[in-house]
């Protein structure tokens, strides 16, 4: 199923166009020496992540390679999700319907990525954003397989014995969020395996690699330079700024990202029912309340973090505290399940990893595309838990989920094609300007559907790079209408 749907992604990506930092990377790249020099500059002023370096390498061929490669990346993630859930790449005799239903969910998983906070647009439809998050997710899923198979009591994949460390290292180097996530995942997995008397040297080597990547990431001067720039212009104490950042980060989990909160809560309630805690009823009520509160906060007169970032009122503070405790309570449920049944030991490791991947954006008040690692690992967690449910009950849920995801994906074609038509209008203006028929080129973002392209696709700060990208003469004036 995933490879069949790959053709649709080829069509979808044929309507792609450069946006935002894509102009910068082409303008200041062009050659391998320039790309390396720009990375050294980035290393000293912004951070150690190599995703932007990777994006510049792909952009040597403009967007051509990216348009062809990305559908295969999405297909690869689909296969990896199916493998991580089942331990197989092919349907098993006796459970053909269930495996096909699961394969459909994995194949159409991009349709389950929320549009809110520009998450889908910035990570799937924007070249630079996809290199930072979508490609990094693929590398992560390949690299963590040795740990995952050990936690699931599955035999190692000898064909990938040398490939996994390579992708494990690449995933950490690509982005600092993934570097932190892999480090914590490695340590947590080793702790659980140590209890069973299992600590393969292969996994110890990978943990050493993740430690080295972490050291490289957090000794980068650019990361601290960027932190000082983020802090400029902010008033108030560090505690108040931390509160506002956390409030801003957690807003979407009872708004645009409420499906994530709800499905994680449902998984916790299911496991809590099977593996009771000491305070069973209180915990179930506590988690159940948040599971229902998240989807209803925006449609009923219920407390919400939506407007709490500006003032630290008592209600807003208590609500923020509740959501933090809500997700911590779910971790306790997963730990209890793993303590009672070793088959569930992957749950707390995966759950802890997906939230650790959010440590940096949460502390800095980030939202949007940094949430993709959390969404990807949440999908994996939910699909794994769903595998525990009786065959007759799981298949309809999987088929309905796959159908919704497919409809969402098919619905992207119209706005993506509309955005491409608006971009073609810009190209016509550029052609006219080069032919001396006009002296003005207007980039009007109001003509674009921002749910399906980078929300800063064409803005004034990119004026210099846009001029270089399209080789516009100095006499041509560029106008931006945000």
ABEGO torsion letter per residue (X at the ends): XAAAAAAAAAAAAAABBBBEAAAAAAAABGBAAAAAAAAAAAAAAAEABAAAAAAAAAAAAEAAAAAAAAAAAAAAAAAAAAAAAAGBABBBBGAAAAAAAAAAAAAAAAAABBABGGAAAAAAABAAAAAAAAAAAAAAAAAAAAAAAAAAGBBBBAAAAAAAAAAAAAAAAABAAAAAAAAAAAAAAAAAAAAAGBBBAAAAAAAAAAAAAAAAAAABAAAAAAAAAAABGBBEBAAAAAAAAAAAAAAAAABAAAAAAAAAAAAAAAAAAABBBABAAAAAAAAAAAAAAAAAAAABBBBBAAAAAABBBAAAAAAAAAAAAAAAAAAAAAAAAAAABAAAAAAAAAAAAAAAAAAAAAAAGBBEAAAAAAAAAAAAAAAAAAAABBAAAAAAAAAAAAAAAAAAAAAAAAAAAAAAAAAAAAAAAAAAAAAGABABBBBBAAABBAAABBAAABBAAAAAAAAAAAGBBAABBBBBBX
